[in-house]
Amino acid sequence: MLTDNPQIGRPGLIGMRGCEPLAAQIDEYLRSWNIRDGGDGRSILLPYVCPRFSTGEAKGMIRESVRGYDLYILADVFNYGVTYKMYEMEVPMSPDDHFQDLKRIIAATNGKARRLTVIMPLLYEGRQHRRFARESLDCALALQELTAMGVHNIITFDAHDARVQNAIPLHGFENVRTTYQMIRALLNTAEDLEIDRNRIMIVSPDEGGMASCIYYATVMGLDLGMFYKRRDYTKVIDGRNPIVSHEFLGERLDGKDVIVVDDIIASGESVLSILKRIKDLGAHRIFVFATFGQFCSGLDAFDRAYEDGLVERVYTTNLIYQPQALLSRKWYCSVDMSKYIAYIVSTLNFDQSLSHLLDPSARIEKVLSSKRK
């Protein structure tokens, strides 16, 4: 589709359980491009099943031959909306369950695919990426396990710490930014927003997110502020040191709109605390960017924050499961990534460089220029 170079192999796409809607959108884009270029527009989705026994045991089966395929497997290992029956109980699938099913499907290819690429938007155990004491390095082990099974490339989005790729230095690992899609969604939904450093500011919720926030501030031409978490290191609650307070470093926020950028909203406790602090510092409107919105503690706290004027809108992607309750919230905006993934799949299938897709700075400048006119 992109060049006259031959394809690596016939493309095939498997959307693991819970990924079927996103996989169907990706497939629709690829089919339409194929028809435009004179092809037959056939679907690249491959049928598969992971049946469960009553004990919870399972197996993976692909219902078509994948010999010679350039195979892409899309997996959302955090989709708690998928369930299975075990001992007559309805059990939500955990990340461990999803990851095990992913390995089952890889094993079911019997090594016959020409190339295997796993698209895992939110990395399995991505937050357990480094060792502080005698503890496991789960993400590194998972990556090594996948590559040992024959996976050639692993594609993820806004990794918590992309340095985990050092665990598999001889294999492909792409950490894809969602910056362009987030900025475009913001401009499409906040039409009165002025991209001016005197009117708007980027804020990082902690020191760990500074690299991403520096990129946003640079491409948007905005100033940057940061909170750092003051923790009580004498205590451990729910596996972590509790946060005592959030301290702000940066220019004054009086009357400014603020964009808070983070990679993930888990419970939301941390970002909600920061929203209150930002408002207390005199900010006007607050927009939140988070690539992944898990909302593990529910949505009520964000409802109250919206009603109290602490947050204008929260933007997260459709890369992981979004319950209907979330999609119906007034304060929520879903950022669609299906077309971007379709571009990645098509580019890789023709064995082309992803550089132009991984660096969105030119596209960001274009969309910002059109806004300023």
C-alpha positions as CSV (number, residue, x, y, z in Angstrom):
1,M,0.0,0.0,0.0
2,L,2.8,2.4,0.9
3,T,5.5,1.4,-1.6
4,D,6.2,-0.9,-4.5
5,N,8.2,-3.2,-2.3
6,P,6.8,-6.6,-1.8
7,Q,5.1,-7.5,1.4
8,I,6.9,-9.6,4.1
9,G,4.0,-12.0,3.9
10,R,0.3,-12.1,3.7
11,P,-0.9,-9.9,6.6
12,G,-3.0,-11.4,9.4
13,L,-4.5,-9.7,12.4
14,I,-5.7,-11.5,15.6
15,G,-7.6,-9.4,18.1
16,M,-7.4,-11.2,21.5
17,R,-10.4,-11.3,23.7
18,G,-11.7,-7.8,24.5
19,C,-9.8,-6.3,21.5
20,E,-12.4,-7.3,18.9
21,P,-13.9,-3.8,18.4
22,L,-10.4,-2.1,18.0
23,A,-9.2,-4.9,15.7
24,A,-12.3,-4.5,13.6
25,Q,-11.7,-0.8,13.2
26,I,-8.0,-1.4,12.2
27,D,-9.1,-4.0,9.7
28,E,-11.7,-1.6,8.2
29,Y,-9.0,1.0,7.5
30,L,-6.7,-1.6,6.0
31,R,-9.5,-3.0,3.8
32,S,-10.4,0.5,2.5
33,W,-6.8,1.3,1.7
34,N,-6.5,-2.0,-0.1
35,I,-9.6,-1.3,-2.2
36,R,-8.3,2.2,-3.0
37,D,-5.0,0.7,-4.3
38,G,-6.8,-1.8,-6.5
39,G,-6.9,-4.8,-4.2
40,D,-9.9,-7.0,-3.3
41,G,-10.3,-5.5,0.1
42,R,-10.4,-8.8,1.9
43,S,-10.4,-8.8,5.7
44,I,-7.1,-9.7,7.4
45,L,-8.8,-10.7,10.6
46,L,-8.1,-14.4,11.5
47,P,-10.6,-16.5,13.5
48,Y,-9.3,-18.1,16.7
49,V,-10.7,-19.4,20.1
50,C,-9.3,-19.9,23.6
51,P,-11.8,-22.3,25.0
52,R,-11.9,-22.9,28.8
53,F,-12.5,-26.1,30.7
54,S,-14.6,-26.0,33.9
55,T,-11.4,-26.0,36.0
56,G,-10.2,-22.7,34.4
57,E,-7.6,-24.4,32.2
58,A,-7.6,-23.4,28.5
59,K,-6.0,-23.8,25.1
60,G,-5.5,-21.7,22.1
61,M,-6.7,-22.6,18.5
62,I,-6.3,-20.7,15.3
63,R,-8.9,-21.8,12.8
64,E,-7.0,-21.0,9.6
65,S,-3.4,-21.7,8.4
66,V,-0.9,-18.9,9.2
67,R,1.9,-20.4,7.2
68,G,4.0,-17.6,5.6
69,Y,1.8,-14.9,7.3
70,D,3.1,-11.6,8.6
71,L,1.0,-12.0,11.8
72,Y,-0.1,-9.2,14.2
73,I,-1.6,-10.1,17.5
74,L,-3.4,-7.3,19.4
75,A,-3.7,-7.8,23.1
76,D,-5.3,-5.7,25.9
77,V,-4.1,-7.6,29.0
78,F,-6.0,-5.2,31.3
79,N,-9.5,-5.8,29.9
80,Y,-11.4,-6.7,33.1
81,G,-14.7,-6.7,31.1
82,V,-13.9,-10.2,29.7
83,T,-15.0,-13.1,31.9
84,Y,-14.9,-16.9,31.9
85,K,-16.5,-19.7,33.9
86,M,-14.5,-21.7,36.5
87,Y,-16.3,-24.1,38.9
88,E,-19.6,-22.4,37.9
89,M,-18.3,-19.0,38.9
90,E,-18.0,-16.1,36.5
91,V,-14.4,-14.9,36.8
92,P,-13.1,-11.6,35.3
93,M,-9.9,-12.1,33.3
94,S,-6.8,-10.8,35.0
95,P,-3.7,-9.5,33.3
96,D,-2.1,-12.9,34.0
97,D,-5.1,-14.7,32.3
98,H,-4.8,-12.4,29.2
99,F,-1.1,-12.9,29.0
100,Q,-1.4,-16.6,29.2
101,D,-4.0,-16.6,26.4
102,L,-1.6,-14.5,24.3
103,K,1.1,-17.1,24.7
104,R,-1.4,-19.9,23.8
105,I,-2.2,-18.2,20.5
106,I,1.5,-17.7,19.7
107,A,2.1,-21.4,20.5
108,A,-0.8,-22.3,18.2
109,T,1.0,-20.8,15.2
110,N,3.4,-23.7,15.5
111,G,6.3,-21.5,14.3
112,K,4.7,-21.4,10.8
113,A,4.2,-17.6,10.6
114,R,6.9,-15.7,8.7
115,R,7.0,-12.9,11.2
116,L,5.2,-12.4,14.6
117,T,4.4,-8.9,16.0
118,V,2.7,-8.4,19.3
119,I,0.8,-5.1,19.7
120,M,0.4,-4.7,23.4
121,P,-0.7,-1.0,24.0
122,L,-0.3,-1.2,27.8
123,L,2.7,-3.4,28.7
124,Y,2.0,-6.4,30.9
125,E,3.6,-5.7,34.3
126,G,4.9,-2.4,32.8
127,R,5.0,-0.7,36.2
128,Q,7.2,-3.5,37.6
129,H,10.1,-2.6,35.4
130,R,13.0,-2.1,37.8
131,R,14.3,-3.7,41.0
132,F,14.6,-1.9,44.3
133,A,15.1,-4.9,46.6
134,R,14.7,-8.6,46.4
135,E,11.8,-8.5,44.0
136,S,10.8,-9.9,40.6
137,L,11.3,-8.0,37.3
138,D,8.1,-9.1,35.8
139,C,8.0,-6.9,32.6
140,A,11.5,-7.9,31.6
141,L,10.7,-11.6,32.1
142,A,7.5,-11.3,30.0
143,L,9.3,-9.6,27.1
144,Q,12.0,-12.3,27.2
145,E,9.4,-15.0,27.3
146,L,7.6,-13.6,24.2
147,T,10.8,-13.3,22.2
148,A,11.8,-16.8,23.2
149,M,8.5,-18.0,21.7
150,G,9.4,-16.4,18.3
151,V,8.0,-12.9,18.5
152,H,10.0,-10.6,16.3
153,N,8.5,-7.2,17.2
154,I,6.7,-5.8,20.3
155,I,4.8,-2.5,19.9
156,T,3.6,-0.6,22.9
157,F,2.3,2.9,23.6
158,D,3.7,5.4,26.0
159,A,5.5,2.8,28.1
160,H,5.8,3.6,31.8
161,D,9.6,3.3,31.3
162,A,10.7,2.4,27.8
163,R,14.2,1.3,29.1
164,V,12.6,-2.0,29.9
165,Q,13.4,-2.8,26.2
166,N,17.0,-3.4,27.4
167,A,15.8,-6.8,28.5
168,I,15.5,-7.8,24.8
169,P,18.2,-5.8,23.0
170,L,18.3,-8.0,19.9
171,H,14.6,-7.8,19.1
172,G,12.3,-5.1,17.9
173,F,10.6,-2.9,20.5
174,E,8.7,0.2,19.5
175,N,7.4,2.7,22.1
176,V,4.8,4.8,20.2
177,R,3.7,8.3,21.4
178,T,0.1,9.3,21.4
179,T,1.0,13.0,21.5
180,Y,-0.5,14.0,18.1
181,Q,-3.8,12.3,18.7
182,M,-4.2,13.8,22.1
183,I,-3.5,17.4,20.9
184,R,-5.8,17.0,18.0
185,A,-8.6,15.7,20.2
186,L,-8.1,18.7,22.6
187,L,-8.3,21.2,19.7
188,N,-11.4,19.5,18.3
189,T,-13.3,19.6,21.7
190,A,-12.0,22.8,23.3
191,E,-12.5,25.2,20.4
192,D,-11.9,28.3,22.5
193,L,-8.5,27.2,23.7
194,E,-5.6,29.5,22.8
195,I,-2.3,27.8,22.4
196,D,-0.3,30.6,23.9
197,R,2.3,30.3,26.7
198,N,0.7,33.2,28.5
199,R,-2.6,31.4,28.6
200,I,-1.9,27.7,28.9
201,M,0.7,25.5,30.6
202,I,1.8,21.9,30.7
203,V,2.1,20.3,34.1
204,S,3.7,17.0,35.0
205,P,2.0,15.2,38.0
206,D,5.4,13.7,39.1
207,E,9.1,13.6,38.1
208,G,8.6,10.3,36.3
209,G,6.4,11.9,33.7
210,M,8.7,14.8,32.9
211,A,10.2,13.4,29.7
212,S,6.7,13.2,28.1
213,C,5.7,16.6,29.4
214,I,8.9,18.2,28.1
215,Y,8.0,16.8,24.7
216,Y,4.5,18.3,24.9
217,A,5.8,21.6,26.1
218,T,8.4,21.8,23.3
219,V,6.2,20.9,20.4
220,M,3.4,23.2,21.6
221,G,5.6,26.0,22.6
222,L,4.4,26.2,26.2
223,D,5.9,26.5,29.6
224,L,6.3,23.5,31.9
225,G,5.6,22.9,35.6
226,M,6.0,19.8,37.8
227,F,4.7,18.3,41.0
228,Y,6.9,16.1,43.0
229,K,5.5,13.6,45.5
230,R,6.6,13.9,49.1
231,R,6.2,10.4,50.5
232,D,6.4,8.8,53.9
233,Y,9.1,6.2,53.4
234,T,8.6,4.8,56.9
235,K,5.3,3.2,55.9
236,V,4.1,0.9,53.1
237,I,0.4,0.8,52.3
238,D,-1.0,-1.3,49.4
239,G,2.6,-2.0,48.3
240,R,3.8,1.6,48.1
241,N,4.9,4.4,50.3
242,P,2.0,6.8,51.0
243,I,2.0,10.3,49.5
244,V,2.2,13.0,52.1
245,S,1.8,16.0,49.8
246,H,2.3,17.2,46.2
247,E,4.8,20.2,45.9
248,F,4.7,22.4,42.7
249,L,7.7,23.7,40.8
250,G,7.1,26.2,38.0
251,E,5.7,29.5,36.9
252,R,2.5,31.0,38.4
253,L,-0.8,29.4,37.3
254,D,-3.1,32.3,38.0
255,G,-5.8,32.5,35.3
256,K,-4.1,30.0,33.0
257,D,-5.5,26.8,31.5
258,V,-3.5,23.8,32.4
259,I,-2.9,20.4,30.7
260,V,-1.9,17.7,33.1
261,V,-0.1,14.9,31.2
262,D,0.4,11.4,32.6
263,D,0.8,7.9,31.1
264,I,-1.9,6.2,33.1
265,I,-4.9,6.9,35.4
266,A,-5.1,3.8,37.7
267,S,-7.1,4.6,40.9
268,G,-7.0,8.3,40.0
269,E,-6.1,9.2,43.6
270,S,-2.9,11.0,42.6
271,V,-4.2,13.0,39.7
272,L,-7.3,14.1,41.7
273,S,-5.1,15.4,44.5
274,I,-3.1,17.3,41.9
275,L,-6.2,18.8,40.4
276,K,-7.2,20.3,43.7
277,R,-3.7,21.7,44.2
278,I,-3.7,23.3,40.7
279,K,-7.0,24.9,41.3
280,D,-5.7,26.3,44.7
281,L,-2.8,27.8,42.7
282,G,-5.3,29.8,40.7
283,A,-5.6,27.9,37.4
284,H,-8.6,28.5,35.2
285,R,-9.5,25.2,33.4
286,I,-7.7,21.9,33.8
287,F,-7.5,19.3,31.0
288,V,-6.1,15.8,31.7
289,F,-4.2,13.7,29.2
290,A,-3.6,10.0,30.1
291,T,-2.9,7.4,27.4
292,F,-4.6,4.7,29.5
293,G,-7.6,5.3,31.7
294,Q,-8.2,2.3,34.1
295,F,-10.2,4.1,36.8
296,C,-9.7,1.2,39.1
297,S,-11.5,2.9,42.0
298,G,-14.6,3.9,39.9
299,L,-15.8,7.1,38.4
300,D,-17.6,8.8,41.2
301,A,-14.6,10.8,42.4
302,F,-14.1,12.2,38.9
303,D,-17.8,13.0,38.7
304,R,-17.4,15.1,41.9
305,A,-14.3,16.7,40.6
306,Y,-16.1,17.8,37.4
307,E,-19.1,19.1,39.4
308,D,-16.7,21.1,41.6
309,G,-15.0,22.6,38.6
310,L,-11.7,20.9,39.2
311,V,-11.5,19.3,35.8
312,E,-12.8,20.4,32.4
313,R,-12.2,17.2,30.5
314,V,-10.2,13.9,30.7
315,Y,-8.7,12.4,27.5
316,T,-7.7,8.8,27.3
317,T,-7.3,6.5,24.3
318,N,-9.3,3.5,23.2
319,L,-6.2,1.3,23.4
320,I,-7.5,-0.4,26.5
321,Y,-11.0,-1.4,27.6
322,Q,-13.5,1.5,28.0
323,P,-16.8,0.6,29.8
324,Q,-19.9,2.3,28.6
325,A,-20.2,4.0,32.0
326,L,-17.0,5.8,31.2
327,L,-17.9,6.7,27.6
328,S,-21.2,8.3,28.8
329,R,-19.5,10.8,31.2
330,K,-19.7,14.4,30.2
331,W,-16.1,15.0,31.3
332,Y,-14.7,12.2,29.3
333,C,-13.3,12.2,25.7
334,S,-12.1,9.0,24.0
335,V,-9.1,9.4,21.7
336,D,-9.3,6.9,18.8
337,M,-6.0,5.2,17.9
338,S,-7.2,2.6,15.3
339,K,-6.1,4.5,12.2
340,Y,-2.7,5.0,13.7
341,I,-2.3,1.3,14.4
342,A,-3.5,0.5,10.9
343,Y,-0.7,2.7,9.5
344,I,1.8,0.9,11.7
345,V,0.6,-2.5,10.6
346,S,0.7,-1.5,6.9
347,T,4.1,0.1,7.1
348,L,5.6,-3.0,8.9
349,N,4.0,-5.4,6.4
350,F,5.9,-3.7,3.6
351,D,9.1,-3.7,5.8
352,Q,9.4,0.1,5.8
353,S,10.8,2.3,8.5
354,L,8.4,3.6,11.2
355,S,10.4,6.8,11.8
356,H,7.9,9.0,10.1
357,L,5.1,7.6,12.2
358,L,7.0,7.6,15.5
359,D,8.0,11.2,15.2
360,P,4.7,13.2,15.0
361,S,6.3,16.7,15.4
362,A,5.6,17.8,11.8
363,R,1.9,16.7,12.1
364,I,1.6,18.5,15.4
365,E,3.0,21.7,14.0
366,K,0.6,21.5,11.1
367,V,-2.5,21.0,13.3
368,L,-1.4,23.8,15.6
369,S,-0.7,26.2,12.7
370,S,-4.3,25.6,11.4
371,K,-5.6,26.4,14.9
372,R,-3.7,29.6,15.1
373,K,-5.0,31.0,11.8
